[in-house]
Amino acid sequence: MIYVKRENNKIININLEETEGFEKESIFDSDVKLFLQDSNNEVVKEIILKLDLGMARITEDLIDTLIQKKILLFTDLPEPVQNKLNLKKILREHLNPTENIYEDEELKL
């Protein structure tokens, strides 16, 4: 699901998170497709960037889960990937040591 803002029954903006003044809409809605086709490349690039950032965090959490379940060994990952994952964990803990993505997502449901 995405959230859209309409003016005169026409989509004028898209957001990936619930936002005041926006309504929930299916990504397969014909109006959404029309909005994206008519949008300039900067709007589409902004949406892709937001999606990529979210997917990066999902991938990190998936890797953590696979390691915790002993399906994947951390050392199976290439060293540059290990370094990036370790650095991001250290930076994230430094910014907010009590943050938990699962808690954040549960609050939004």
C-alpha positions in Angstrom: 0.0 0.0 0.0 1.0 3.6 -0.6 -0.6 6.9 0.4 -1.8 9.4 -2.2 -3.0 13.0 -2.0 -5.7 13.9 -4.5 -6.9 17.2 -5.8 -10.0 17.3 -8.0 -9.9 13.4 -8.0 -6.4 13.5 -9.5 -3.3 12.3 -7.6 -0.9 15.1 -7.0 1.5 13.4 -4.5 2.5 10.0 -3.3 4.0 9.0 0.1 5.2 5.6 1.3 4.1 6.3 4.9 0.7 7.2 6.4 0.5 11.0 6.3 -2.2 13.5 7.2 -4.2 14.5 4.1 -3.2 11.3 2.2 -5.4 8.3 1.6 -4.4 4.6 1.3 -4.3 3.3 -2.2 -3.1 0.2 -4.0 0.1 0.4 -6.0 -1.8 -1.3 -8.8 -4.5 1.5 -9.0 -4.8 3.0 -12.5 -4.6 6.5 -11.1 -1.2 5.7 -9.4 0.2 4.3 -12.7 -1.1 7.4 -14.5 0.5 9.7 -11.9 3.9 8.0 -12.2 3.7 8.0 -16.0 3.0 11.8 -16.0 5.5 12.6 -13.3 8.9 14.0 -14.0 11.9 11.7 -13.4 12.8 13.5 -10.1 9.5 12.4 -8.5 10.1 8.8 -9.6 13.8 8.9 -8.5 12.7 10.2 -5.0 10.2 7.3 -4.7 12.9 4.8 -5.8 15.4 6.2 -3.3 12.9 5.9 -0.4 12.1 2.3 -1.4 15.8 1.5 -1.7 16.6 2.8 1.7 13.7 0.7 3.2 14.8 -2.4 1.3 18.4 -1.9 2.6 17.1 -2.1 6.2 14.9 -5.0 5.4 17.9 -6.9 3.9 19.9 -6.2 7.0 17.2 -7.5 9.2 16.8 -10.6 7.0 20.5 -11.3 7.2 20.4 -10.9 11.0 17.4 -13.3 11.2 19.1 -15.9 9.0 22.3 -15.7 11.2 20.3 -16.0 14.4 18.5 -19.1 13.0 21.9 -20.5 12.0 20.8 -20.7 8.4 23.6 -18.4 7.4 27.0 -17.8 8.9 28.2 -14.2 9.2 31.6 -15.4 7.9 29.9 -16.7 4.7 29.4 -13.2 3.7 32.1 -11.4 1.7 34.4 -9.3 4.0 33.3 -5.9 2.5 29.7 -6.9 3.3 30.6 -7.9 6.8 32.4 -4.6 7.3 29.4 -2.6 6.0 26.9 -4.5 8.2 29.1 -4.1 11.3 29.7 -0.4 10.7 25.9 0.3 10.2 25.1 -1.6 13.4 27.7 0.4 15.3 26.5 3.7 13.9 22.8 2.8 14.5 23.5 1.8 18.1 25.5 5.0 18.6 22.5 7.1 17.4 19.9 5.3 19.3 20.9 2.3 21.4 17.3 1.4 22.3 15.9 1.5 18.8 14.3 -1.6 17.5 12.9 -1.7 13.9 10.3 -4.3 14.9 8.9 -2.1 17.7 8.8 0.9 15.3 6.9 -1.1 12.7 4.4 -2.5 15.2 3.6 1.0 16.4 2.6 1.9 12.8 0.2 -1.0 12.4 
